[in-house]
C-alpha cells in the first residue's frame, strides 16, 4: 500500500465527514443514510477514484462504507476511523 495515497484517502474521508456534518447540521450530523452521502461526495468531489486507480461503483462504495463502519465498531481500535477505512478501501479497490 502506498502510504501517501492512504493518507490522502484518509484526508478525503475526514473531509467528507466534515462536509456531511455541515450539510446535516440541523440534525447534528445524524443521517441514517450517511454512507450514500459519503460515496456520492467522494466520487463527485474528490480524487478518490484516481487514488484507488479506478472508479468504484457508487452502490458498492456505499455498501463497503457501511460494512467498514460495522467492522470498525466491532474492532474497538484506537486508530482514527479515516485511516482505518482508507487502509481497507485501498485493499478492496487495489489502490497503490
C-alpha positions in Angstrom: 0.0 0.0 0.0 1.3 3.5 -0.9 1.3 5.4 2.4 0.8 8.7 0.6 -2.3 7.5 -1.1 -3.6 6.0 2.1 -3.0 9.3 4.0 -4.7 11.2 1.2 -7.7 8.9 1.2 -8.0 9.3 5.0 -8.0 13.0 4.5 -10.7 12.8 1.9 -12.8 10.6 4.2 -12.3 13.1 7.0 -13.3 15.9 4.7 -16.4 14.0 3.6 -17.3 13.6 7.2 -16.9 17.3 7.9 -19.0 18.2 4.9 -21.7 15.8 5.9 -21.8 17.3 9.3 -22.3 20.7 7.9 -24.9 19.6 5.4 -26.8 17.8 8.2 -26.2 20.5 10.9 -29.9 20.7 11.6 -29.7 17.1 12.9 -26.3 17.5 14.4 -24.9 15.3 11.7 -27.3 12.4 12.2 -28.3 10.7 9.0 -29.2 7.1 8.7 -28.2 7.1 5.0 -24.8 8.7 5.7 -22.9 6.2 3.5 -24.8 7.3 0.4 -23.8 10.9 1.0 -20.2 9.9 1.6 -20.0 7.8 -1.6 -21.7 10.5 -3.7 -19.4 13.1 -2.4 -16.2 11.0 -2.6 -16.9 10.1 -6.2 -18.2 13.5 -7.4 -15.9 15.9 -5.5 -12.7 14.2 -4.7 -9.7 12.4 -6.1 -10.7 9.0 -4.6 -11.1 7.2 -8.0 -7.6 8.5 -9.0 -6.1 7.4 -5.7 -7.7 4.0 -5.9 -6.7 3.5 -9.5 -10.3 3.0 -10.6 -13.7 4.4 -10.0 -15.8 2.3 -7.7 -19.4 1.7 -8.4 -21.3 4.1 -6.1 -23.6 1.4 -4.7 -20.5 -0.8 -3.9 -18.7 2.0 -2.2 -21.8 2.8 -0.2 -22.0 -0.9 0.9 -18.4 -1.0 1.7 -18.6 2.1 3.9 -21.5 0.6 5.8 -19.6 -2.6 6.3 -16.4 -0.7 7.4 -18.4 1.2 9.9 -19.7 -2.1 11.4 -16.3 -3.7 11.4 -14.6 -0.6 12.9 -17.1 -0.5 15.8 -16.5 -4.2 16.5 -12.7 -3.9 16.3 -12.6 -1.3 19.1 -9.4 0.1 17.7 -7.9 3.4 18.8 -6.8 4.1 15.2 -8.7 7.0 13.8 -11.6 5.8 11.6 -10.4 7.6 8.4 -7.0 5.9 8.4 -8.6 2.6 9.2 -11.2 2.9 6.4 -8.5 4.1 4.0 -6.4 1.0 4.5 -9.3 -1.3 3.8 -10.5 0.7 0.8 -7.1 0.5 -0.7 -7.1 -3.3 -0.2 -10.6 -3.7 -1.6 -10.1 -1.5 -4.7 -6.5 -2.2 -5.3 -5.2 1.3 -4.9 -1.5 1.9 -4.9 
